[in-house]
Amino acid sequence: MRRAAIARDKTPQPPRPITTDPNVPWPKRKAWGIIYAVLDLLKNPAYAVPLLLNVTGSIWFFLLIGQAELSLTVPITNSLAFLFTVLGEWYADGKVISRDTWIGMALVLGGIALCVQSKT
């Protein structure tokens, strides 16, 4: 998403007269500028697809949190957020995962397993 947003800033955007017309009030120009920026990003699949996946994950979280035990859900969710962040950076940006990070990820997964095991 970051790369797609940066690429959008580097490519020329179509002219939008309402955002530069001095006769249009400043709040209206700014509001239309924001609307056009959001629409331009959503038209870009490199930005829209990861955003859709992210929002879908948030929706699933809120749907499932009502059915699960809170003392188990919160630590698992926070731990998995760390894991998915590391793996996402590796996949999207090609960042190298260090040995210490791999050890930390294994310990996090072990901790999740212990939490689940203790609740069953």
C-alpha positions as MATLAB code, in Angstrom:
seq = 'MRRAAIARDKTPQPPRPITTDPNVPWPKRKAWGIIYAVLDLLKNPAYAVPLLLNVTGSIWFFLLIGQAELSLTVPITNSLAFLFTVLGEWYADGKVISRDTWIGMALVLGGIALCVQSKT';
ca = [
       0.000    0.000    0.000;
       2.853    2.332    0.819;
       4.527    1.778   -2.555;
       1.246    2.320   -4.406;
       0.590    5.554   -2.517;
       4.116    6.827   -3.219;
       3.815    5.871   -6.902;
       0.561    7.845   -7.065;
       2.375   10.960   -5.866;
       5.004   10.576   -8.606;
       2.561   10.155  -11.481;
       0.787   13.212  -12.884;
      -2.863   13.417  -11.897;
      -5.568   14.752  -14.184;
      -6.342   18.427  -13.661;
      -9.205   19.092  -11.300;
     -10.379   22.705  -11.721;
     -12.447   22.711   -8.543;
      -9.310   22.148   -6.439;
      -7.424   25.116   -7.890;
     -10.161   27.641   -8.658;
      -9.665   30.670   -6.378;
     -13.395   31.476   -6.618;
     -14.257   28.239   -4.798;
     -14.148   28.572   -0.989;
     -11.048   27.084    0.668;
     -12.883   24.355    2.690;
     -14.672   23.151   -0.427;
     -11.397   23.029   -2.414;
      -9.707   21.040    0.354;
     -12.667   18.643    0.688;
     -12.698   17.954   -3.054;
      -8.924   17.499   -3.020;
      -9.259   14.830   -0.330;
     -12.119   13.124   -2.173;
     -10.124   13.017   -5.424;
      -7.023   11.690   -3.628;
      -9.018    8.860   -2.015;
     -10.742    7.975   -5.301;
      -7.424    7.940   -7.174;
      -5.943    5.553   -4.592;
      -8.972    3.259   -4.643;
      -8.810    3.043   -8.450;
      -5.281    1.666   -8.141;
      -5.407   -2.143   -7.578;
      -1.933   -2.123   -6.003;
      -3.433   -0.032   -3.210;
      -7.061   -1.201   -3.189;
      -6.445   -4.970   -2.906;
      -4.216   -4.816    0.214;
      -6.601   -2.259    1.711;
      -9.533   -4.596    1.072;
      -7.672   -7.481    2.718;
      -6.846   -5.302    5.713;
     -10.418   -4.093    6.132;
     -11.739   -7.639    5.720;
      -9.426   -8.792    8.509;
     -10.736   -6.028   10.759;
     -14.337   -6.997   10.026;
     -13.607  -10.642   10.829;
     -11.931   -9.573   14.061;
     -14.992   -7.653   15.220;
     -17.358  -10.435   14.173;
     -15.382  -13.135   15.927;
     -14.406  -11.235   19.073;
     -17.967  -11.540   20.373;
     -17.778  -15.320   20.187;
     -14.348  -15.873   21.717;
     -12.977  -15.471   25.201;
     -11.470  -12.006   25.518;
      -8.503  -13.111   27.648;
      -7.474  -15.411   24.803;
      -8.460  -13.293   21.810;
      -6.516  -10.129   22.629;
      -3.063  -11.728   23.140;
      -3.478  -13.922   20.082;
      -4.596  -11.002   17.914;
      -1.739   -8.766   19.041;
       0.819  -11.526   18.578;
      -0.431  -12.431   15.132;
      -0.373   -8.754   14.147;
       3.365   -8.780   14.877;
       3.864  -11.941   12.823;
       1.856  -10.696    9.856;
       3.661   -7.353    9.921;
       7.046   -9.056    9.717;
       5.907  -11.454    7.002;
       4.190   -8.658    5.086;
       7.357   -6.551    5.060;
       9.332   -9.579    3.919;
       6.869  -10.298    1.104;
       6.116   -6.739   -0.031;
       9.410   -4.937    0.550;
      11.823   -7.860    0.403;
      13.206   -7.086    3.846;
      15.482   -9.749    5.261;
      14.228  -11.415    8.432;
      17.066  -11.748   10.891;
      17.786  -14.825   12.998;
      16.651  -13.022   16.139;
      13.348  -12.124   14.513;
      12.790  -15.756   13.483;
      13.484  -16.819   17.068;
      11.067  -14.157   18.334;
       8.384  -15.328   15.902;
       8.842  -18.930   17.044;
       8.555  -17.849   20.675;
       5.402  -15.879   19.885;
       3.856  -18.921   18.214;
       4.883  -21.031   21.205;
       3.248  -18.510   23.517;
       0.043  -18.606   21.483;
       0.066  -22.394   21.651;
       0.491  -22.247   25.436;
      -2.390  -19.795   25.770;
      -4.685  -21.976   23.685;
      -3.586  -25.129   25.505;
      -4.209  -23.593   28.925;
      -7.761  -22.580   27.974;
      -8.774  -26.037   26.718;
];
